[in-house]
Amino acid sequence: MDCRDGGCSTAAVMFGVPGIAVLSAGEVGGELHLLVETTDRVDGCRWCGVVAAAHRRREHLLRDAPFGHRPVVLMWRKRVFRCDEAACPVTTFFEEHPLAAARAALTARAISWATDALTCDDTTVSALARRLGMGWHTLWRAVRVEAARRVAQPGRLHGVVALGVDEHVWRPGRYGADRDVTVMVDLTRGADGRLRSRLLDVVPGRSGTAYKTWLDTQTPQFRVGVKHAALDPFRGYANALRDSLGDAVAVLDAFHVVKLGTQVVDEVRRRVQQDTLHRRGHRDDPLYKIRGLLRHGVENLSPRHVVRLDAGLTAGDPSWEGHRGLAVLPATPLDLPRPEPRRRTAAGRAGDRQPAQLPDHRSRPPRADPAGLAAADPGLLPHPRGQQRRHRSDL
């Protein structure tokens, strides 16, 4: 393919910039090599503005976005111009073109492709570097500049109606940096009603102060536009919403609602187990046999499950504490909006109301008195030598 004269429209569409001519193409070592040059023949001096003369060409190697499964290498025959003005301090200079920045290792299209992949796809810099056939640090240097430019755009946070927040801990790395971060996510539903979560920002620190500082740095239009704010049961995040997003309705994350409900049921079951049998659960214990059914939602229980559940609670829970703890669950999953089949969302809306206050652990019934247990069964608490100590929980 030779399209020197006037450029090539196919190459302009391929690279996204005009004035590019593809001189030759071939495969070398599993990579696609393209020899290209620009069609501009006249350029002015960057210093004095005088029309410069063509001096020579130099090949500039660039990595482009992959073509199928093959990495792409561009050999750009870059023009070198000469300024003949005697008073100009510049002797020669390279041409400039939107294809790639000066001294760049990647084309503008490759940088945009990698940044889009990191934004929208579940991928890593290492995976993209392998596809491009280059090193991690070389790719990240270019992507970091483009990502910072996109983050600085004022319209990036436009249209956020539902805001979500959660904490995250990075896995240990080479450097002893703070691995705790606070993550902000856009939970606004699209026109079709489906949830498409979008990562907005990640800030160091896992505290309400970090969240409040991020909210305060946003524009007033953004804070006014947020109508619902999802959060996990952490008082620091709730305080940040109260101070910076007072008009937004705070809702508890659906995952944590269900998790807290099942946690209460498990704690009640363990306490009843210790109070009645004075030990952790065994295989044939009534409550231990139905521990899985206790975590099920009422809508997921079959008639056979209901019979097993009633029999286990009747035999293992004479004080009916488990029945009262189980009453927490039916209202929890059923009040949440039902997700579409085969789709699960990271956070859901629990209703237009403030999240309920979490129960205080100090208000729970106390555990059995160890002295009373020792009096009832003297051989229970002392630990005989040569035997493994008993576990306190039945997980």
N, C-alpha and C positions, 0 to 999 in steps of 0.2 A: 504494500500500500504506500503510495507516494502522493502527498498532497501539499507540496511546497508552495505552489503559487496561490496566494490569497488565503491560505489556511485551509483547514478541513472542518466542515460542519459536523461530521461524525466525531472527530476528536474534541471539538468544542462541547458537544453534548456529553461525551464520555468524561471529560475532566471538569466540566462545569465552568470553564473560563474560555473566552474566545482567543483567537490568534495562536493556536497550537497546531503544529503539523507533525504527524507521525511519519517518520522516515522508514522505519523497519521494525519488525517484531519477530521474536524467536524465543524458544525455550532453552534455558541453560541450567542444568543441575536441578530440575524440577521447579524453577522459577521462570516467570514470564518477563522477558527483557524487552523494553520498548525504547527506541531511539527517537527522541522528539527534539524540536526546536521551535522557536517563536518566529512569527512572520513579520514582526516590526523591524524595519530596516533603518529607521531614522530615530534618533534619540538626542535629547539635549543634555548638556553637562549639568551635573547636580550642583556645581558650585557657581559657575558663571552664566549658565543658560545658553551658551553657544552650541550650535548644532555640531555634534561630535561625529567623527568618522569611524568607520568599522576598522577594528584593529586585528582581532583574531577571535577564536572560539576556544572554550574550555569545557570539558565534560563535567557535569555536576550530577552525582549519583543521588537519587531520591527513592524512598520507599513510598509506594502508592497503596491504595486500598486493594485487598486481594481480589483476584479474578477467579471466582469459583473456589477451588481448593488450593490454588497456586498463589504464592506471594508474587508481587509485581515490583520490578525495579525499573525506574525511569532513568535513562541516560540523557540528560538535558544538555544539548550542545549550546551552552550559554554564550551569548555574545559579549565580547570585550570591546568597549568603545575607547577612542582616543580623542582627547581634547587638544586641538592645535592652537588654542589661544596662548600666546607667550606669557601673558600676565596671570594666567590661571594657575594656582598651585596644584591642581589635579592633572595628572598625566593620563592615566587610564582608569576606567571603572567598569563594573559589571552592569548588565541590564537588570531591570527589576520587572517582575511580572506576578500577577495574582496566583500563578500556578504554585509558587512556594516562596517563602520569605527568604531573606538573605541568610546564608550559612545554615539553612534548615536541613534536617535529615529526612523529613517527611513532607509530602505535598499537603496543601491545604485541605484537599479532599480526604486524605488519609487521617489527618488530625480530626476533622469533623466526624468521620466514620467511627473512629475509636471513641470519641467523646459521646456520641449518640449511643454506642453499644454499652458503655458503662452507665449511661443514664437510664436506658430503657430495658436492657437485657440483664439477665442474671449471669454476669461474667466477671472476669478479673483482668487486671492489667497484664498479668503473666500469660493468660490465654490469648489475649489480643496480640501481645508481642510475638508469640509463637506463630500466629497466623500471618503476621507481617514479616516474619523472618528477621527480627531485630531484638535488641536487648531491652530489658525491663526499664532501666534508668533512662535510656534514650527516648523511649515512648512516653514515659511518665513526665519528662521535662516538657515535652510539647503539649501533652494533654492537660497538664496542670495549668498552663497559661490560658488555654482555651476554656477550661472549666471555670477558672476565676473570672474570665470575661463574661461568661454566661450567668454566673451567680450574681455579678454586679448589675445586671440588667434590672431596671426598676419594675418592669412588667412581669417579672418571673412569678411573683406571688399574687398576681391579679386573679380574682375569681375564687379565692379560697373561702368556702362557707363553713366547712367542718374541719376542725384542726385536731390532730391527734398527737400525743406525746408519750414517750416511753424511754426507759433507760437501756443502756447497752454497755457491755464490757468486752473490749477487744481481747483476743487471746494474747498470751505473753509473746513478746517479740525480742529483738536484739537490744533495744534501747529501753531504759527504765522510765518511759513516759507514763503520764496518767492514762490508764486504759478505760476509765469510766467516762461515758459520754451521754448526752441527752439528745434524743432523736425527735425531730418534728416531721410529721407526715400530713399530707393533704388527704382528707377522707371525703372530699366532695364527690357526690354521685353525678354521673353524666346525664345527658338528656334522656337516655334510655333507662335510667334508674339504677344502673349497675355501678358498683364501686370499683374504681381504679385508683389504688393508692399511689401516691407520688411523694417521693422523698424531697423534703424542702431544705433541711439543713441539719447538720450535726455539730454540736458545740461541746467543748471539753467540760467535764464536771457532771456529776449525777446528783443534782440538788435542785430545790425550788429556786434558789438564787440564779442558777444558770438559766433556767427556763424564763424567769422574770426578766433577766437582762436581755435575753433574745427578743422577748415580746416588746420591751421598751424601745429597742432599736428599730423596730418596724414602723412603717408609716401609719399615720392615723387612719387612712383609708383602709388599710389592711385590718387593723384592730376593729374597726366598725363593721367591716364585712363579715367577720367570723361570728356565726350565729350559734354554733354548737362546738363544744370543746370536749373531746374524749380524753380520759386519763385513767391511770391505774390507781388503786387505793393508797396513795401517798400524800400525806398532808402538805408537803412542800409544794407539789404541783398545784394542789387546790388553792393554796395561799397565793401562788403566782397568778392563777386565773382570777381570783377575787380582786387582786390589786391592779392587774393590767387589762383584763378582759371582763370587766364587771357586767357588761350587758349580754355576754354569751352564756348559754345554758350549759352547765357542766354535766356530763353524762359519764357513767362508769363503764369502762371497757367490758364488753360482753364476756370475754374470756375470763377476766378476773371475777366477774359476778358468779359464773358457774364454778370457778375454782374455789372461791371462798365458801360457797354453799356446800360443795362436797367435802371441803376441809372440816367444816363444822360437824357434818355427819360422821366423818371418820373419828374425830376427837371424842364425840359422844359415845360412839361404839367402843372405843378403847377404854374409856372411863367406866362404862357399864361392865365391860369384860373384867376389869380389875376389881370392881366392887363386888361382883357376884362370884367369880371363880378365883380371885386373888392371883392371877397369873396372866401371861400373854395368851393370845388365841392359839388353839390347836386345830388340827384338821377337822375333827368331829364336833367342835363346839358350835352351838346354834348360830351365834352372831358371826363367827369367823367364816362359816359356810355361806353366808349371804352378804359378805362384805362387798362383793362386786355388784350385786343387785341394789345395794343401798346407794350406789353412785349413779344408778340409771335414772333418767327422767321418767316421769309417770307415763308420758306418751309412748315410751319405748318398752313398756312392760307388757308381756303377754299374760293371759289368764293363768298359765302355769307358773309364771314368775310371781304373780300376785299371791298364789297359794303358798309357794316356798317362802316368800317374804313374810307373810302373816305367821306361818308356822315358826320360822326362826325368831321373829320378834316376840311371839308369845312364850316360847321356851326359854329364850336367853335374856329377855328384858322384862322382868317382873314389875319394875317400877315405871315402865312406859316412858323412860327418858329417850330411848331411841325413836319412839313414835313422834315425840315432840320435836326432836332434832330433824327427823325426816320431813316434817312439815315445812321446813325451809325450802326444800328442793322443788316441789311442784310449782310454786309461784315464781321461781327464778328462771328456768329455761322457757316456760310458756309465755311469760310476759315479754320476752325479747322478740324482735322481728325474725320471722323464719327465713333463713337464707334460701336462695334458689338451689335446686338440686344440682349436685356435683360441683358446687362452688362454695368456698369458705373464705371469709374475710377476716383480716387481722383484728379489726375492731368494729364494734356494732353500736347501734344506738339503743340505749336502755330506756328511752322515753324522755319527754320534755319535763324533767324534774331534776332536782338536785340529788346527788347520790346519797344514799342512806349512810348514817354514821356507822362506822365499824364497831362491833361489840368490843368492850374492854375485857381483856383477859382476866382482870381482877374481879369481874363480876361473875365469872363462871363458878360452878360448884367446886369446892376444894376436893382434892384427891383423898383417898382413904388414909386414915391415920396409920403410919407405920407401926406405932406402938400397939394399936389395937390388932393389927394383922399379926404381929409377933405373939401377942397373947393368945390369939385364936389358933395359930399354927406356929409353934416355936421353931420348927425346922424349916420355915419358909425363908426367912431373911438371912440367917447365918450362912456363910459360903464355905462348904466343905472343901478341904484341900484336894487338889488333883482333879477338880471338876471345873468345867467352864462356867463362867458367870452367866446368869440368865439375862436375857435382853429385856429392856423396859418397854419396848414397843413391839408390835406384831407386824411391822411392815415387811 
